[in-house]
Amino acid sequence: SGRTDARTAIEDAEENLKERETKAVGAFCASVDELEALHGRLRECDVALSAMEDVLGGFQQSLGNLSSEIRQLQSQSHVMSVQLKNRRLAEAQLADFLKHTAVPPAMVGEITGKGDVGSDAFAAQLRSLHGKLEFVKGDPRAG
């Protein structure tokens, strides 16, 4: 009869389902230790990653500080470069001014009496001194 076949099929299906459920529960119970071990490793990984995050955060902070120091050093380097350029310019201007205004000892000696007043050397030294004095009068740096 059809009812008996259906009932038998249902009972077979229920038994098959119970068998499979028992196997699945058994497989799950067998893998509980593995799952617990996996869960423990995941926690260890979380701890390691957290520590790594702290280390990287500190490293990032250090890099930020270094970047700030580099910018400060670049600024100081620029200031020093400008100062050096200004000093070299001042040195060149001073050297030029001294070249045109300095009275060498030979000139002083010739003019102050060690030389002959009527000599060509005396006249040349006076012309040179006159040129230096004219330079000083015309140079705004002389004050």
FIKOLZA-1660 file (N, C-alpha, C; in steps of 0.1 Angstrom, whole numbers, plus 5000, padded with zeros to 4 digits):
% residues 143
   i   px   py   pz ch aa at
   1 5008 4988 5000  A  S  N
   1 5000 5000 5000  A  S CA
   1 5009 5012 5000  A  S  C
   2 5002 5023 4996  A  G  N
   2 5009 5036 4993  A  G CA
   2 5013 5043 5006  A  G  C
   3 5004 5041 5016  A  R  N
   3 5007 5047 5029  A  R CA
   3 5019 5040 5036  A  R  C
   4 5020 5028 5035  A  T  N
   4 5030 5021 5041  A  T CA
   4 5044 5024 5035  A  T  C
   5 5043 5025 5022  A  D  N
   5 5055 5029 5015  A  D CA
   5 5060 5043 5019  A  D  C
   6 5050 5052 5020  A  A  N
   6 5053 5066 5024  A  A CA
   6 5059 5066 5038  A  A  C
   7 5052 5058 5047  A  R  N
   7 5057 5058 5060  A  R CA
   7 5071 5052 5061  A  R  C
   8 5073 5042 5054  A  T  N
   8 5086 5036 5054  A  T CA
   8 5097 5045 5048  A  T  C
   9 5093 5053 5038  A  A  N
   9 5102 5063 5032  A  A CA
   9 5105 5074 5043  A  A  C
  10 5095 5078 5050  A  I  N
  10 5097 5088 5060  A  I CA
  10 5106 5083 5071  A  I  C
  11 5103 5070 5076  A  E  N
  11 5111 5065 5086  A  E CA
  11 5126 5063 5082  A  E  C
  12 5127 5059 5069  A  D  N
  12 5141 5057 5064  A  D CA
  12 5148 5071 5063  A  D  C
  13 5140 5081 5059  A  A  N
  13 5146 5094 5058  A  A CA
  13 5150 5099 5072  A  A  C
  14 5141 5097 5082  A  E  N
  14 5144 5101 5096  A  E CA
  14 5156 5094 5101  A  E  C
  15 5157 5081 5098  A  E  N
  15 5168 5074 5103  A  E CA
  15 5181 5078 5096  A  E  C
  16 5180 5081 5083  A  N  N
  16 5192 5086 5076  A  N CA
  16 5196 5100 5081  A  N  C
  17 5186 5108 5084  A  L  N
  17 5188 5121 5090  A  L CA
  17 5195 5120 5103  A  L  C
  18 5190 5111 5112  A  K  N
  18 5196 5110 5125  A  K CA
  18 5210 5105 5124  A  K  C
  19 5212 5095 5115  A  E  N
  19 5226 5090 5113  A  E CA
  19 5235 5102 5109  A  E  C
  20 5231 5110 5099  A  R  N
  20 5239 5121 5095  A  R CA
  20 5241 5131 5106  A  R  C
  21 5230 5133 5114  A  E  N
  21 5232 5143 5125  A  E CA
  21 5241 5138 5135  A  E  C
  22 5241 5125 5138  A  T  N
  22 5250 5119 5147  A  T CA
  22 5265 5120 5142  A  T  C
  23 5267 5117 5129  A  K  N
  23 5280 5118 5123  A  K CA
  23 5285 5133 5124  A  K  C
  24 5276 5142 5121  A  A  N
  24 5280 5157 5121  A  A CA
  24 5283 5161 5135  A  A  C
  25 5275 5157 5145  A  V  N
  25 5278 5160 5159  A  V CA
  25 5291 5154 5163  A  V  C
  26 5294 5141 5159  A  G  N
  26 5306 5134 5162  A  G CA
  26 5318 5142 5156  A  G  C
  27 5316 5146 5143  A  A  N
  27 5327 5153 5137  A  A CA
  27 5330 5166 5144  A  A  C
  28 5319 5173 5148  A  F  N
  28 5321 5186 5155  A  F CA
  28 5328 5183 5168  A  F  C
  29 5323 5173 5175  A  C  N
  29 5330 5170 5188  A  C CA
  29 5344 5167 5186  A  C  C
  30 5347 5160 5175  A  A  N
  30 5361 5156 5173  A  A CA
  30 5370 5168 5169  A  A  C
  31 5364 5178 5164  A  S  N
  31 5371 5190 5159  A  S CA
  31 5371 5201 5170  A  S  C
  32 5365 5199 5181  A  V  N
  32 5364 5210 5192  A  V CA
  32 5378 5213 5196  A  V  C
  33 5386 5203 5199  A  D  N
  33 5400 5206 5203  A  D CA
  33 5407 5215 5193  A  D  C
  34 5406 5211 5180  A  E  N
  34 5412 5219 5169  A  E CA
  34 5407 5233 5169  A  E  C
  35 5393 5234 5170  A  L  N
  35 5387 5248 5170  A  L CA
  35 5392 5256 5182  A  L  C
  36 5393 5250 5194  A  E  N
  36 5398 5257 5205  A  E CA
  36 5413 5261 5203  A  E  C
  37 5421 5252 5197  A  A  N
  37 5435 5256 5195  A  A CA
  37 5435 5267 5185  A  A  C
  38 5427 5267 5174  A  L  N
  38 5426 5277 5164  A  L CA
  38 5422 5290 5171  A  L  C
  39 5412 5290 5180  A  H  N
  39 5408 5302 5187  A  H CA
  39 5419 5308 5195  A  H  C
  40 5427 5299 5202  A  G  N
  40 5438 5304 5210  A  G CA
  40 5449 5310 5201  A  G  C
  41 5451 5304 5189  A  R  N
  41 5461 5310 5180  A  R CA
  41 5456 5324 5175  A  R  C
  42 5443 5325 5172  A  L  N
  42 5438 5338 5168  A  L CA
  42 5439 5348 5179  A  L  C
  43 5437 5345 5191  A  R  N
  43 5439 5354 5202  A  R CA
  43 5454 5358 5203  A  R  C
  44 5463 5349 5201  A  E  N
  44 5478 5352 5201  A  E CA
  44 5481 5361 5190  A  E  C
  45 5475 5359 5178  A  C  N
  45 5477 5367 5167  A  C CA
  45 5472 5381 5170  A  C  C
  46 5460 5382 5176  A  D  N
  46 5455 5396 5180  A  D CA
  46 5464 5403 5189  A  D  C
  47 5470 5396 5199  A  V  N
  47 5479 5402 5208  A  V CA
  47 5492 5407 5201  A  V  C
  48 5497 5398 5192  A  A  N
  48 5509 5402 5184  A  A CA
  48 5506 5413 5175  A  A  C
  49 5495 5413 5169  A  L  N
  49 5491 5424 5160  A  L CA
  49 5489 5437 5167  A  L  C
  50 5484 5436 5179  A  S  N
  50 5482 5448 5188  A  S CA
  50 5496 5454 5192  A  S  C
  51 5505 5445 5195  A  A  N
  51 5519 5449 5199  A  A CA
  51 5526 5455 5187  A  A  C
  52 5524 5449 5175  A  M  N
  52 5529 5455 5163  A  M CA
  52 5524 5468 5160  A  M  C
  53 5511 5470 5162  A  E  N
  53 5504 5483 5160  A  E CA
  53 5510 5494 5169  A  E  C
  54 5513 5490 5181  A  D  N
  54 5520 5499 5191  A  D CA
  54 5534 5503 5186  A  D  C
  55 5541 5493 5181  A  V  N
  55 5555 5495 5176  A  V CA
  55 5554 5505 5164  A  V  C
  56 5545 5502 5155  A  L  N
  56 5544 5510 5143  A  L CA
  56 5539 5524 5146  A  L  C
  57 5530 5525 5156  A  G  N
  57 5526 5538 5161  A  G CA
  57 5538 5546 5166  A  G  C
  58 5546 5540 5174  A  G  N
  58 5558 5547 5179  A  G CA
  58 5568 5550 5168  A  G  C
  59 5569 5541 5158  A  F  N
  59 5578 5544 5147  A  F CA
  59 5573 5556 5138  A  F  C
  60 5559 5556 5137  A  Q  N
  60 5553 5567 5129  A  Q CA
  60 5556 5580 5137  A  Q  C
  61 5555 5580 5150  A  Q  N
  61 5557 5592 5158  A  Q CA
  61 5572 5596 5156  A  Q  C
  62 5581 5587 5157  A  S  N
  62 5595 5590 5155  A  S CA
  62 5598 5596 5141  A  S  C
  63 5591 5590 5131  A  L  N
  63 5593 5596 5117  A  L CA
  63 5587 5610 5116  A  L  C
  64 5576 5613 5123  A  G  N
  64 5571 5626 5124  A  G CA
  64 5580 5636 5130  A  G  C
  65 5587 5631 5141  A  N  N
  65 5596 5640 5148  A  N CA
  65 5608 5642 5139  A  N  C
  66 5613 5632 5132  A  L  N
  66 5624 5633 5123  A  L CA
  66 5621 5643 5112  A  L  C
  67 5609 5642 5106  A  S  N
  67 5605 5651 5096  A  S CA
  67 5605 5665 5100  A  S  C
  68 5600 5667 5112  A  S  N
  68 5600 5681 5118  A  S CA
  68 5614 5686 5120  A  S  C
  69 5623 5677 5125  A  E  N
  69 5637 5681 5127  A  E CA
  69 5644 5684 5113  A  E  C
  70 5641 5676 5103  A  I  N
  70 5646 5679 5090  A  I CA
  70 5642 5692 5084  A  I  C
  71 5629 5695 5086  A  R  N
  71 5624 5708 5081  A  R CA
  71 5631 5720 5089  A  R  C
  72 5633 5718 5102  A  Q  N
  72 5640 5728 5110  A  Q CA
  72 5654 5730 5105  A  Q  C
  73 5661 5718 5102  A  L  N
  73 5675 5719 5098  A  L CA
  73 5676 5725 5084  A  L  C
  74 5666 5722 5075  A  Q  N
  74 5666 5729 5062  A  Q CA
  74 5664 5744 5063  A  Q  C
  75 5656 5748 5072  A  S  N
  75 5653 5762 5075  A  S CA
  75 5666 5769 5080  A  S  C
  76 5673 5762 5089  A  Q  N
  76 5686 5768 5095  A  Q CA
  76 5696 5768 5084  A  Q  C
  77 5696 5758 5075  A  S  N
  77 5706 5757 5064  A  S CA
  77 5704 5769 5055  A  S  C
  78 5691 5772 5052  A  H  N
  78 5688 5783 5043  A  H CA
  78 5693 5796 5049  A  H  C
  79 5690 5798 5062  A  V  N
  79 5694 5810 5069  A  V CA
  79 5709 5811 5068  A  V  C
  80 5716 5800 5071  A  M  N
  80 5731 5800 5071  A  M CA
  80 5736 5803 5057  A  M  C
  81 5730 5798 5047  A  S  N
  81 5734 5800 5033  A  S CA
  81 5732 5815 5030  A  S  C
  82 5721 5821 5034  A  V  N
  82 5719 5836 5031  A  V CA
  82 5730 5844 5039  A  V  C
  83 5733 5840 5051  A  Q  N
  83 5743 5847 5059  A  Q CA
  83 5757 5846 5052  A  Q  C
  84 5760 5834 5048  A  L  N
  84 5773 5832 5041  A  L CA
  84 5774 5840 5028  A  L  C
  85 5763 5840 5021  A  K  N
  85 5763 5848 5008  A  K CA
  85 5765 5863 5012  A  K  C
  86 5758 5868 5022  A  N  N
  86 5759 5882 5027  A  N CA
  86 5773 5885 5031  A  N  C
  87 5779 5875 5039  A  R  N
  87 5793 5877 5044  A  R CA
  87 5803 5878 5032  A  R  C
  88 5801 5869 5022  A  R  N
  88 5810 5869 5011  A  R CA
  88 5809 5882 5003  A  R  C
  89 5796 5887 5001  A  L  N
  89 5794 5900 4995  A  L CA
  89 5801 5911 5002  A  L  C
  90 5799 5911 5016  A  A  N
  90 5805 5922 5024  A  A CA
  90 5820 5921 5023  A  A  C
  91 5825 5909 5023  A  E  N
  91 5840 5907 5022  A  E CA
  91 5845 5912 5009  A  E  C
  92 5838 5910 4998  A  A  N
  92 5842 5914 4985  A  A CA
  92 5842 5930 4984  A  A  C
  93 5831 5935 4990  A  Q  N
  93 5830 5950 4990  A  Q CA
  93 5841 5956 4999  A  Q  C
  94 5843 5950 5010  A  L  N
  94 5854 5956 5019  A  L CA
  94 5867 5954 5012  A  L  C
  95 5870 5943 5006  A  A  N
  95 5883 5941 4999  A  A CA
  95 5885 5952 4988  A  A  C
  96 5874 5954 4981  A  D  N
  96 5875 5965 4970  A  D CA
  96 5877 5978 4976  A  D  C
  97 5870 5981 4987  A  F  N
  97 5872 5994 4994  A  F CA
  97 5886 5996 4999  A  F  C
  98 5891 5985 5006  A  L  N
  98 5905 5986 5011  A  L CA
  98 5915 5987 5000  A  L  C
  99 5912 5981 4989  A  K  N
  99 5922 5982 4977  A  K CA
  99 5923 5996 4973  A  K  C
 100 5912 6003 4973  A  H  N
 100 5912 6017 4969  A  H CA
 100 5916 6027 4979  A  H  C
 101 5916 6023 4992  A  T  N
 101 5918 6033 5003  A  T CA
 101 5930 6030 5011  A  T  C
 102 5935 6018 5012  A  A  N
 102 5946 6015 5020  A  A CA
 102 5959 6022 5016  A  A  C
 103 5966 6027 5025  A  V  N
 103 5979 6034 5022  A  V CA
 103 5990 6024 5026  A  V  C
 104 5998 6019 5016  A  P  N
 104 6008 6009 5020  A  P CA
 104 6020 6016 5026  A  P  C
 105 6028 6009 5034  A  P  N
 105 6039 6014 5041  A  P CA
 105 6049 6021 5032  A  P  C
 106 6051 6016 5020  A  A  N
 106 6061 6023 5010  A  A CA
 106 6056 6037 5007  A  A  C
 107 6043 6038 5005  A  M  N
 107 6038 6052 5002  A  M CA
 107 6040 6061 5014  A  M  C
 108 6037 6056 5026  A  V  N
 108 6039 6064 5038  A  V CA
 108 6053 6068 5039  A  V  C
 109 6063 6059 5037  A  G  N
 109 6077 6062 5038  A  G CA
 109 6081 6072 5028  A  G  C
 110 6077 6071 5015  A  E  N
 110 6081 6080 5005  A  E CA
 110 6076 6094 5007  A  E  C
 111 6063 6095 5012  A  I  N
 111 6057 6108 5014  A  I CA
 111 6062 6115 5027  A  I  C
 112 6065 6108 5037  A  T  N
 112 6068 6114 5050  A  T CA
 112 6083 6117 5052  A  T  C
 113 6091 6116 5041  A  G  N
 113 6104 6121 5043  A  G CA
 113 6115 6112 5039  A  G  C
 114 6113 6100 5037  A  K  N
 114 6123 6090 5034  A  K CA
 114 6127 6092 5020  A  K  C
 115 6119 6097 5011  A  G  N
 115 6122 6099 4997  A  G CA
 115 6125 6113 4994  A  G  C
 116 6129 6116 4982  A  D  N
 116 6133 6129 4977  A  D CA
 116 6120 6136 4972  A  D  C
 117 6117 6148 4977  A  V  N
 117 6105 6155 4974  A  V CA
 117 6104 6158 4959  A  V  C
 118 6115 6160 4952  A  G  N
 118 6115 6163 4938  A  G CA
 118 6115 6151 4929  A  G  C
 119 6115 6139 4935  A  S  N
 119 6117 6127 4926  A  S CA
 119 6104 6123 4920  A  S  C
 120 6105 6115 4909  A  D  N
 120 6093 6110 4902  A  D CA
 120 6085 6100 4911  A  D  C
 121 6092 6093 4920  A  A  N
 121 6086 6083 4929  A  A CA
 121 6077 6091 4939  A  A  C
 122 6082 6102 4944  A  F  N
 122 6075 6110 4954  A  F CA
 122 6062 6115 4947  A  F  C
 123 6063 6120 4935  A  A  N
 123 6052 6126 4928  A  A CA
 123 6042 6114 4925  A  A  C
 124 6047 6103 4921  A  A  N
 124 6038 6091 4918  A  A CA
 124 6030 6087 4931  A  A  C
 125 6037 6087 4942  A  Q  N
 125 6030 6083 4955  A  Q CA
 125 6020 6094 4959  A  Q  C
 126 6023 6107 4956  A  L  N
 126 6013 6117 4959  A  L CA
 126 6001 6116 4950  A  L  C
 127 6003 6113 4937  A  R  N
 127 5992 6111 4928  A  R CA
 127 5983 6099 4933  A  R  C
 128 5990 6089 4937  A  S  N
 128 5983 6077 4942  A  S CA
 128 5975 6080 4954  A  S  C
 129 5981 6088 4964  A  L  N
 129 5974 6091 4976  A  L CA
 129 5962 6100 4973  A  L  C
 130 5964 6110 4963  A  H  N
 130 5953 6119 4959  A  H CA
 130 5942 6110 4953  A  H  C
 131 5945 6101 4945  A  G  N
 131 5934 6092 4940  A  G CA
 131 5927 6085 4951  A  G  C
 132 5934 6080 4961  A  K  N
 132 5927 6073 4972  A  K CA
 132 5918 6083 4979  A  K  C
 133 5923 6095 4982  A  L  N
 133 5914 6105 4989  A  L CA
 133 5902 6108 4981  A  L  C
 134 5904 6110 4968  A  E  N
 134 5892 6113 4959  A  E CA
 134 5882 6101 4959  A  E  C
 135 5887 6089 4959  A  F  N
 135 5879 6077 4960  A  F CA
 135 5870 6078 4973  A  F  C
 136 5877 6081 4984  A  V  N
 136 5870 6081 4997  A  V CA
 136 5860 6092 4997  A  V  C
 137 5862 6104 4991  A  K  N
 137 5853 6115 4990  A  K CA
 137 5840 6111 4982  A  K  C
 138 5842 6103 4972  A  G  N
 138 5831 6099 4963  A  G CA
 138 5824 6087 4967  A  G  C
 139 5830 6079 4976  A  D  N
 139 5824 6066 4979  A  D CA
 139 5814 6067 4991  A  D  C
 140 5801 6064 4989  A  P  N
 140 5792 6065 5000  A  P CA
 140 5795 6056 5012  A  P  C
 141 5803 6045 5010  A  R  N
 141 5807 6036 5021  A  R CA
 141 5816 6043 5030  A  R  C
 142 5823 6053 5026  A  A  N
 142 5833 6060 5034  A  A CA
 142 5827 6069 5045  A  A  C
 143 5814 6071 5044  A  G  N
 143 5807 6078 5054  A  G CA
 143 5807 6093 5052  A  G  C
% end
